[in-house]
């Protein structure tokens, strides 16, 4: 199974705050922002986040408007398939 590594990742303080529910114009104390910046630097320095993606390629054996059958008796079912893959219409 192929694995892609060395995926660049740079988290920003604003992204951490947004994930925690703070809106764009929320007031956050400077010491909190400073702490987040310090923690993000520590994560980067210690290599605590190393994103990777493992994937496999399968041949398509059959397609319908809401289902794609793959080799090995695997099936993907999704009501949005026809909008994602217009050739299924």
N, C-alpha and C positions, 0 to 999 in steps of 0.2 A: 504494500500500500504506500503510494507516494506521500511524502510529508513536506509541506512548505514551512520553512522556518525563517528567522530573521525578518519578521514582519515588523516594520517600524510602528512604534506606538509612543505617542507623546500626549499624556493627559494634562489638561490645563485645570487650574483652580476653578474656573467658571464651569467646566464640565462636571467636576466633582460636586460643586454646589447645586447645579441643575439636577443631578442624579439624586441628591438628597432633598429635593423639593423646593429649592430656592429659585425664585424667578429671576429674570434678567435684571430687574431693578430692585431686588430685595436688598435690604440693608443688612450687611454682615459685618460684625466687628472686625477691625483690622487684625487683632490677635488670632482670630479664627482663620482668616485668609493666610496669615503668616504660618500658622500651624499646618494647614493643608499644603502649602508650598514646601515646607520642610519635610513633610511625610512623603510627598511625591518625589522629592529628591532622594530620599532614603530608599524608596521602592526602585528607582532607576539605578542607583549605585549598587544595591544588593541583588540586582537582576531578579526581583521577585515576580515580575510579569514578563513572561517570554511567550508571546502568542505563537501558535502554530496551527496549521490546518492539515488534517489527514483526509484523503479522498480516494475514491475508487471510480473507475469509469466502467459503465455497463452499456451494452448494446440494447437498443429499444426493440422489442419484439412485436408490440401492438400499441396503438393509441386510439383513444376515444375522447369525447369532449370533456370528461372529468377523470380520466384514468390513463396512466402510462404504465404499460407492462414492460419489465426489463428481464434480461437473461437471468437465470437462476431463480425463477418464480418470484421475483420481487415486483411489487406493485406500488405505484405512487398514486394516491387519490387526492384530488383537490378540485373543488368547484370553480376555482379561478384559472385552471389550466388553459381553457380555451381563450381567455384574454391574454395570458402570458405567451401562449404558443398559437398564433392565429391560424396556422396550417391545420389545426384540429377542428376548425369550424366546419 
